[in-house]
């Protein structure tokens, strides 16, 4: 039945036969919204396969919009297969559930993203998957903690909050020698600071998969949650897709549209926030209240040489995102540090990063680590994320807050 043979207006509208001309091109791709996907006939329904993206079967398995975003992200990071998840943390969870099973062991850096540690201590532990934390700046510690049943090693470059940059190549090589899956949280690097699937530049060394919080730099607006998991391995890709299917994990088309619109400007935004962060970090090095600056591109920061070798191998500036932390003097009191954060006008107090507004968060680093890291000075850690405000204005804001609150 079509609108020509139907008599009732509602039936005519639902089964309207008009199809617009196909030759339409614009800067942004069209956004397709669907739970139900139509099949032309029963034979097509039975023959369609969603796992290789050759056809569409149901909204949770992808639409043209989500396929476009996945392929563009593969271009950005150098992967071959990509799945989209509703948040950065869900990307970490999908990666873990796709690889690990009861009886397996997973290693995480002690400076890894807090919710990933909570996942290991919660759901994974409850499912009979054990975990151990290793020192990301000590490859020998990783080697010593690998077990016969270790199936996965998480990597972060740099570490969460305290910003240590590991010898990523050495860590990956150790895992490759033991045939252990390497999973990198690539949110900070975003596919721009270094290439996770081509760490040496000659195609000889690669992580097995990456997880990326698209909430940060791919979005850039601080207004959408999404994650991705990527790999170049066909077998791993199938495991990821099946895990997604079994758990019913998918993303909304409006969020896909937001990321697609922002993605073309990611290099401009990343570089601008990187340059601003370096100016602010350099300013902090000259402040009496600051005893340590943690920024991978700043000399003296934990793992700086590792960042330089991977991200600026030819002596250039390299890239280092818009995120850094400072350790404020232990001579201060916590209430002074909190008051400093409250007194800032342009920096807003809030989690996440990569958006247009600069952010600040004080952290209790001792509660986030197995023990106090030997490479960190004693004191109070405060993390900053640069937005798109003028660095001159941001420094002026820091100065007034330091003057009012951080007298030693």
Steps between C-alpha positions, in 0.01 A plus 500: 500500500623853423353845563332471158293196602443596864202713591582614852741796549704326770562200276589728209751689713665189646531329162575808294682403184708812436878453493720813468769515232811306602764747380530724806838604640582736788783557748335279762372147429134419547390357834297180497281415798361150528420213727307307233675454167292398198587200282381484138402134541541197727799369306688827558411491869650153532812580300603832651811504719564791738839392637698601190300821442381373162134550590258633760281284722406694815577837655731360770724352232561829324368743242674690220566777751678283757694316228628833365617610845670167566690516173610859558625407846697214348666751271581719801656228715625261233269212585307266273190419706310728738195468723321790670394494865292740711796634704873474549459269798265272304773474235742374766237254622421366152871446433541310827188286458596413142843368600471366856319205652479330838844388616689765303729766643529861388774754577427871535742787561469636852448845347215389274162669470323452834173354366696235307659392828155496658375279216782253569432507874123469450343318207814327372590372846141381549523309171813319617749716310795604716712810462832649608634855479846571359732800494458651153845666516671169573478245216674243720215524748255418223713205391523369856123515550399317182350159577425193295132599503558871423289565190492878486716797597358852514725787399461875550714771345514712705363372828181642643525824700872470585591500129798260499595397147618135480742332265208381292712317243675295764177413679339385174805293405493321834135410447556394138774259611247334730206515253300715740237736359595866540220753547582872497280774638569741213281789614791736571686426175175500298681357196696827467787498752618156380372209295405208725480253212840602365715587799833476319401661171586192297196287579694255716343576840137559589266481794224245455211733574424851615219647705421867444267730693352691207344719769828692504681623188285344223197673653672817614179651633466350845147402405500138384602163643642229274787255474663276245701179494729439206727226371677379188451135593205330327447242775504765773259711296250215484524451877433870554198498270353189660550643849323818391214296355457278808503794739271710280748788496457768235503877455232751408500662154482854639824440688657356184397817319667717763832313477492500120450875498788561740751249365632708206635765740666263748856575384450877530343470844754248629795712392352823641430344839843338500673835447292666771576222749875533439486873571312445823727213607808715435347778711446261791867397500587849624246509783622459859184312595569232236751223572445291183342533156366184334473552125655241263653764273661694787858401585521344843148361492479126577559310175584809295775313313251226408256761364777664302612170348148408388332834431789727399770258375666749267538779751183685404231624735283193460149497641393465860128588538361770728526325835752538783528484878700685762607397847449783746729533800440276803547814710151603391178371651222318314260785570739739322511274195122468494464876540742551210280287273187683620660841440578434134258681271574359153579143606182313592504210743402190306609160378590399144699717257536594135209746498497877443510597869814464712458270801667443835469211749697435821576131552594291800766304312590285804152345492540416128828306516614182673778708656637851454698500171870559561521739202242738646585770748297520818217749485154570364425404139281722283416414138426754228339464159534789258201615298499768232536809717801726442807356678579855617161524669538154652839587648361822642222297663754256646708790631214665687397171659859417600542848652181469702526140615842337471719703733762281664 
